[in-house]
């Protein structure tokens, strides 16, 4: 059909038809070229009567050909517009996703900045007094910031909360007994205000993750969870257990298993008793549930 609608074929058909009619009229009927006006009129009527249907048919073929061409062009244009629309929508979705991810990374940056604002002074024996064997060694304060400050709080003999140091020691037979709960609460109440802005930042990050990232929120919160040191996890557990504001964060911590990498110590024993098992990760919660169901009443 495409070959039939070619303009060269149409021209060839018109020329062939005209030549055929001329031969039929002059050759078949033997009309002299110098015929009278009446005969020439008959010739004109003959050509007009025979060629008009042919020209009309060819015009119809041309119209159909143009219609098909326009239809193909419109279909191609429609497909291109659809592809352009999909590309624009994909670009818009990508840009929106990148914007949301950037908002979450802004929270991560805020967390890092907040972490670096945590600082405590550790008093250590000066190296000079140790060298000269002074009977009364002098001490010089050393400022610990960021993760080092958290490590100081949980493991150093110079910790401001050293009365709670046994909570962060591995839970074994040789460890010292845990302090009384009243002692824990009083000691924590004295020092926790210095960490309030850190805990509020963590709470805001966890709370805003799902509204910002939608279905991808858990994957990105895992990035945050991976950045937490064991000392940070220990103090987060303290905040969840012994602070009224921290207790508001318990559901979020359970949703994301924030305490998954909490070390085995006295504090974890308390946390496992009082907090949602999911706080320590889904696998641990499943094992805990299975062991609970297997234990006879």
Order of alpha helices (4+ residues) and beta strands (2+ residues): alpha-alpha-beta-alpha-beta-alpha-alpha-alpha-alpha-alpha-alpha-alpha-alpha-alpha
